[in-house]
Amino acid sequence: MAVTINAETCIGCGACIDTCPTEALEMKDDKAVVIVDKCVDCGACLDSCPVEAITL
């Protein structure tokens, strides 16, 4: 199971993109989205989100 990003809360800052060690996050329509096949649930992106839009 991959992390979840709340699209309504996400401000599209991209901070999580740079912290993901498996490159499992990308921007789509100015919001971060998870590439489920690459996400390993490590949680590295959780603390990088300034609006807490990411949950495990």
Short mmCIF file of the C-alpha atoms (twelve columns), coordinates in Angstrom:
data_MODEL
# 
_entry.id   MODEL 
# 
loop_
_atom_site.group_PDB 
_atom_site.id 
_atom_site.type_symbol 
_atom_site.label_atom_id 
_atom_site.label_alt_id 
_atom_site.label_comp_id 
_atom_site.label_asym_id 
_atom_site.label_seq_id 
_atom_site.Cartn_x 
_atom_site.Cartn_y 
_atom_site.Cartn_z 
_atom_site.pdbx_PDB_model_num 
ATOM 1  C CA . MET A 1  0.000  0.000  0.000   1 
ATOM 2  C CA . ALA A 2  1.345  3.420  -0.933  1 
ATOM 3  C CA . VAL A 3  1.178  6.714  0.901   1 
ATOM 4  C CA . THR A 4  -1.858 8.889  0.226   1 
ATOM 5  C CA . ILE A 5  -1.828 12.538 -0.766  1 
ATOM 6  C CA . ASN A 6  -4.931 14.610 -0.091  1 
ATOM 7  C CA . ALA A 7  -5.362 16.607 -3.317  1 
ATOM 8  C CA . GLU A 8  -7.541 19.200 -1.582  1 
ATOM 9  C CA . THR A 9  -4.882 19.895 1.044   1 
ATOM 10 C CA . CYS A 10 -1.822 19.685 -1.240  1 
ATOM 11 C CA . ILE A 11 -0.517 23.134 -2.178  1 
ATOM 12 C CA . GLY A 12 1.742  21.823 -4.940  1 
ATOM 13 C CA . CYS A 13 4.989  23.026 -3.386  1 
ATOM 14 C CA . GLY A 14 6.904  19.896 -4.486  1 
ATOM 15 C CA . ALA A 15 8.800  19.507 -1.212  1 
ATOM 16 C CA . CYS A 16 7.880  15.830 -1.018  1 
ATOM 17 C CA . ILE A 17 9.179  15.121 -4.515  1 
ATOM 18 C CA . ASP A 18 12.763 15.902 -3.521  1 
ATOM 19 C CA . THR A 19 12.645 13.795 -0.351  1 
ATOM 20 C CA . CYS A 20 11.387 10.555 -1.892  1 
ATOM 21 C CA . PRO A 21 14.297 8.075  -2.189  1 
ATOM 22 C CA . THR A 22 12.440 5.881  -4.707  1 
ATOM 23 C CA . GLU A 23 11.170 8.705  -6.947  1 
ATOM 24 C CA . ALA A 24 7.599  7.589  -6.263  1 
ATOM 25 C CA . LEU A 25 6.120  11.085 -6.303  1 
ATOM 26 C CA . GLU A 26 5.458  13.365 -9.240  1 
ATOM 27 C CA . MET A 27 3.539  16.533 -10.006 1 
ATOM 28 C CA . LYS A 28 0.312  16.295 -11.970 1 
ATOM 29 C CA . ASP A 29 -2.024 19.244 -12.474 1 
ATOM 30 C CA . ASP A 30 0.035  21.226 -9.934  1 
ATOM 31 C CA . LYS A 31 -0.470 18.602 -7.203  1 
ATOM 32 C CA . ALA A 32 1.767  15.830 -5.915  1 
ATOM 33 C CA . VAL A 33 0.660  12.308 -6.792  1 
ATOM 34 C CA . VAL A 34 2.006  8.896  -5.804  1 
ATOM 35 C CA . ILE A 35 3.355  6.387  -8.313  1 
ATOM 36 C CA . VAL A 36 2.039  3.356  -6.444  1 
ATOM 37 C CA . ASP A 37 4.384  0.840  -8.079  1 
ATOM 38 C CA . LYS A 38 7.436  2.773  -6.841  1 
ATOM 39 C CA . CYS A 39 6.268  3.680  -3.313  1 
ATOM 40 C CA . VAL A 40 7.744  1.489  -0.556  1 
ATOM 41 C CA . ASP A 41 5.919  3.197  2.364   1 
ATOM 42 C CA . CYS A 42 9.158  4.462  3.892   1 
ATOM 43 C CA . GLY A 43 7.480  7.687  5.087   1 
ATOM 44 C CA . ALA A 44 10.349 9.962  4.056   1 
ATOM 45 C CA . CYS A 45 7.887  12.360 2.435   1 
ATOM 46 C CA . LEU A 46 5.631  12.759 5.485   1 
ATOM 47 C CA . ASP A 47 7.682  15.330 7.384   1 
ATOM 48 C CA . SER A 48 8.518  17.292 4.244   1 
ATOM 49 C CA . CYS A 49 4.911  18.346 3.638   1 
ATOM 50 C CA . PRO A 50 4.239  21.787 5.177   1 
ATOM 51 C CA . VAL A 51 0.457  21.274 5.125   1 
ATOM 52 C CA . GLU A 52 0.381  17.618 6.251   1 
ATOM 53 C CA . ALA A 53 -1.354 16.468 3.053   1 
ATOM 54 C CA . ILE A 54 0.466  13.109 3.086   1 
ATOM 55 C CA . THR A 55 -0.625 10.129 5.181   1 
ATOM 56 C CA . LEU A 56 0.708  6.602  5.486   1 
# 
